[in-house]
Amino acid sequence: MNMHKFMRLSAAVVVALSASAAFAQAVIVAPMAPPAPRTEVVPPPRAGYAWDPGHWRWAGGRYMWAPGHWQATRPGYRRVPGHWVARGPNWHWVPAHWAR
């Protein structure tokens, strides 16, 4: 392979890896079930926003409460709240996201 082709291939690999890293999310796994959700007072509806409810997050070897907050809506999408899913003996966090 000549040097020019090698340089172009190297640049393409760097671009591909950096683009995929931008969309990568950390996988969060907890060794025990989260506590029951807290009761939150949901503020009145806001035009153009969806309420993202509070949830337990895993940090520093324990669960910590993350309060709910508003997210700007995306036309044609619905908000799927983040949630914990049991997989074997562990619990995996599925981040909130927009779905069609």
Kinemage of the C-alpha trace (Angstrom):
@kinemage 1
@onewidth
@group {chain A} dominant
@subgroup {mainchain}
@vectorlist {calphas} color= white
{ca met a 1} P 0.000 0.000 0.000
{ca asn a 2} L 1.479 3.352 -0.933
{ca met a 3} L 1.799 6.159 1.601
{ca his a 4} L -0.996 8.270 0.049
{ca lys a 5} L -3.543 5.430 0.330
{ca phe a 6} L -2.370 4.657 3.857
{ca met a 7} L -2.863 8.299 4.926
{ca arg a 8} L -6.385 8.415 3.437
{ca leu a 9} L -7.312 5.123 5.100
{ca ser a 10} L -5.903 6.309 8.437
{ca ala a 11} L -7.890 9.545 8.237
{ca ala a 12} L -11.084 7.626 7.433
{ca val a 13} L -10.557 5.309 10.417
{ca val a 14} L -10.002 8.271 12.762
{ca val a 15} L -13.179 9.990 11.514
{ca ala a 16} L -15.235 6.792 11.867
{ca leu a 17} L -13.979 6.096 15.377
{ca ser a 18} L -14.509 9.644 16.575
{ca ala a 19} L -18.041 9.726 15.137
{ca ser a 20} L -18.999 6.456 16.826
{ca ala a 21} L -17.484 7.597 20.142
{ca ala a 22} L -19.679 10.702 20.081
{ca phe a 23} L -22.774 8.500 20.141
{ca ala a 24} L -21.461 5.929 22.608
{ca gln a 25} L -23.107 5.816 26.011
{ca ala a 26} L -21.744 4.289 29.156
{ca val a 27} L -23.378 1.019 30.166
{ca ile a 28} L -24.607 1.358 33.745
{ca val a 29} L -25.039 -1.848 35.733
{ca ala a 30} L -26.078 -2.067 39.393
{ca pro a 31} L -25.773 -5.226 41.502
{ca met a 32} L -29.156 -4.764 43.189
{ca ala a 33} L -32.668 -3.544 42.381
{ca pro a 34} L -33.315 0.191 42.687
{ca pro a 35} L -35.500 1.483 45.537
{ca ala a 36} L -39.134 2.305 44.821
{ca pro a 37} L -39.526 5.543 42.832
{ca arg a 38} L -40.092 8.679 44.853
{ca thr a 39} L -43.331 10.580 44.522
{ca glu a 40} L -42.735 13.808 42.640
{ca val a 41} L -45.011 16.761 42.168
{ca val a 42} L -45.163 17.193 38.412
{ca pro a 43} L -45.422 20.859 37.433
{ca pro a 44} L -48.263 21.980 35.148
{ca pro a 45} L -47.744 21.175 31.456
{ca arg a 46} L -45.452 23.446 29.426
{ca ala a 47} L -46.034 23.951 25.718
{ca gly a 48} L -43.212 22.406 23.714
{ca tyr a 49} L -41.852 20.342 26.628
{ca ala a 50} L -42.283 16.828 28.017
{ca trp a 51} L -41.752 15.923 31.668
{ca asp a 52} L -38.910 13.462 32.212
{ca pro a 53} L -39.676 11.882 35.619
{ca gly a 54} L -37.079 11.484 38.341
{ca his a 55} L -35.255 8.187 38.721
{ca trp a 56} L -32.674 6.394 40.794
{ca arg a 57} L -29.190 6.564 39.277
{ca trp a 58} L -26.265 4.345 40.233
{ca ala a 59} L -23.197 6.314 41.335
{ca gly a 60} L -20.375 5.626 43.761
{ca gly a 61} L -21.637 2.142 44.592
{ca arg a 62} L -25.134 3.265 45.627
{ca tyr a 63} L -28.399 4.629 44.273
{ca met a 64} L -28.916 8.403 44.267
{ca trp a 65} L -32.110 10.209 43.314
{ca ala a 66} L -32.080 12.327 40.139
{ca pro a 67} L -35.112 14.672 40.128
{ca gly a 68} L -37.414 15.025 37.136
{ca his a 69} L -36.974 17.813 34.615
{ca trp a 70} L -38.427 19.218 31.410
{ca gln a 71} L -37.154 18.137 27.985
{ca ala a 72} L -37.896 20.057 24.791
{ca thr a 73} L -40.239 17.963 22.643
{ca arg a 74} L -39.358 16.578 19.242
{ca pro a 75} L -42.241 16.727 16.764
{ca gly a 76} L -43.300 13.238 15.683
{ca tyr a 77} L -41.614 11.555 18.663
{ca arg a 78} L -42.720 10.426 22.112
{ca arg a 79} L -40.575 10.511 25.245
{ca val a 80} L -39.607 7.115 26.705
{ca pro a 81} L -38.483 7.607 30.318
{ca gly a 82} L -35.258 6.014 31.513
{ca his a 83} L -35.784 2.794 33.456
{ca trp a 84} L -33.993 -0.120 35.111
{ca val a 85} L -34.206 -3.631 33.632
{ca ala a 86} L -33.263 -6.822 35.489
{ca arg a 87} L -30.810 -9.015 33.578
{ca gly a 88} L -29.705 -12.008 35.576
{ca pro a 89} L -28.532 -10.921 39.019
{ca asn a 90} L -27.851 -7.326 37.890
{ca trp a 91} L -29.882 -4.283 36.911
{ca his a 92} L -29.135 -2.338 33.704
{ca trp a 93} L -30.074 1.299 33.112
{ca val a 94} L -31.909 2.072 29.857
{ca pro a 95} L -31.523 5.845 29.284
{ca ala a 96} L -34.494 8.059 28.440
{ca his a 97} L -34.875 8.593 24.711
{ca trp a 98} L -37.186 9.771 21.966
{ca ala a 99} L -39.029 7.126 19.903
{ca arg a 100} L -41.301 7.357 16.876
